[in-house]
Amino acid sequence: MPVAITSRLVSGVVIVDVTGRLCFLEVALRDQVNELLDAGHRDFVLNLAGVPYIDSFGLGQLVSIWTSIRSQKGELVLLHPTDHVQQLLELTKLNTVFHILGEEAQAVTSARTSFTFVSNFTRERSAGGHG
């Protein structure tokens, strides 16, 4: 089953709905996220509820996407990974890298506020505040 990707904007956050297997040589997801970054979007929720399988190449794509978003001072939240994908994220310890949530509203709020909180904390510390 080829991967199907759609995106929608909710409260300023891009939700990318993915359906299908993220496998070897599948780069459409990375390409779409990069296009959205080029268009000025920074906060993303990646809905993995329709992804039954990810191989090591697919995991690499997720890390590459996360790195691209973070380098643009954005935020990425993984939404509702399937049991198989969740187990793989735990096995590889990537669950400690990615912010993973089960509800869309929580994920949107988290993507919108996570980097803002870090930026405000950093500014307060730089200004001599106690954060």
C-alpha positions in Angstrom: 0.0 0.0 0.0 1.6 3.3 -1.0 1.7 6.0 1.5 -1.1 8.7 1.4 -0.4 12.1 2.9 -2.8 14.9 3.5 -2.4 18.0 5.6 -4.7 20.5 7.3 -4.3 23.6 9.4 -5.8 23.7 12.9 -5.1 26.7 15.1 -2.0 27.5 13.2 -0.6 24.0 13.5 -0.2 21.8 10.4 -1.6 18.3 11.0 -0.1 15.8 8.6 -2.3 12.7 8.3 -0.3 9.7 7.1 -1.8 6.4 5.9 0.2 3.4 4.7 3.6 1.9 5.4 6.7 4.2 5.9 9.3 2.0 4.2 12.5 2.0 2.2 12.7 4.7 -0.4 9.5 6.4 0.7 10.4 10.0 0.9 7.0 11.7 0.1 6.4 12.5 3.8 9.8 14.2 4.2 9.3 16.1 0.9 5.8 17.3 2.0 7.1 18.5 5.4 10.0 20.3 3.7 7.6 22.1 1.3 5.4 23.1 4.3 8.6 24.4 6.1 9.5 26.4 3.0 6.0 27.9 3.0 6.7 29.2 6.5 4.9 26.7 8.7 6.8 25.7 11.9 4.5 23.7 14.2 3.5 20.2 13.1 1.5 17.2 14.3 2.2 14.0 12.5 -0.8 11.7 12.7 0.4 8.2 12.6 -2.9 6.4 13.4 -3.0 5.0 9.8 0.6 3.8 9.7 0.7 0.1 10.5 4.4 -0.4 9.8 7.6 1.6 9.8 11.0 0.1 8.9 14.4 1.5 9.8 14.4 3.8 6.7 11.0 5.2 7.8 12.4 5.8 11.3 15.3 7.6 9.8 12.8 9.8 7.8 11.0 10.7 11.1 14.3 11.7 12.7 15.2 13.7 9.6 11.8 15.5 9.6 12.2 16.2 13.4 15.7 17.7 12.8 14.5 19.8 9.9 11.6 21.2 11.9 13.7 21.9 15.0 16.4 23.6 12.9 13.7 26.0 11.8 12.7 26.6 15.5 9.5 24.6 15.1 7.9 21.8 17.0 6.8 18.3 16.0 4.4 16.1 17.9 3.6 12.5 16.9 -0.1 11.7 17.2 -1.6 8.3 18.0 1.0 5.9 16.7 -0.3 2.4 16.2 0.8 -0.3 18.7 3.5 -1.6 16.3 4.9 1.9 15.7 4.7 2.7 19.5 6.6 -0.5 20.3 9.2 0.3 17.7 9.7 3.9 19.1 10.1 2.4 22.6 12.5 -0.3 21.4 14.7 2.3 19.7 14.3 4.8 22.5 13.0 7.3 20.1 10.1 7.8 22.4 12.5 9.9 24.5 13.2 12.1 21.4 9.7 12.6 20.1 6.8 14.1 21.9 4.0 11.5 21.5 0.4 12.1 22.4 -2.9 10.3 21.8 -5.4 13.1 21.4 -5.4 15.6 18.5 -6.5 18.6 20.6 -3.6 18.0 23.1 -1.2 17.5 20.2 -2.2 20.8 18.6 -1.9 22.7 21.9 1.5 21.1 22.6 2.9 21.8 19.2 1.7 25.4 19.4 3.2 26.1 22.9 6.3 23.9 23.3 8.8 26.0 21.5 7.2 29.3 22.8 7.7 28.1 26.3 11.4 27.2 25.7 12.0 30.5 23.9 10.4 32.5 26.7 12.3 30.6 29.3 15.6 31.2 27.5 14.8 34.9 27.2 14.0 35.2 30.9 17.2 33.4 31.8 19.2 35.7 29.5 17.6 38.8 31.0 18.7 37.7 34.5 15.3 36.3 35.5 14.9 33.0 37.3 12.6 31.5 34.6 
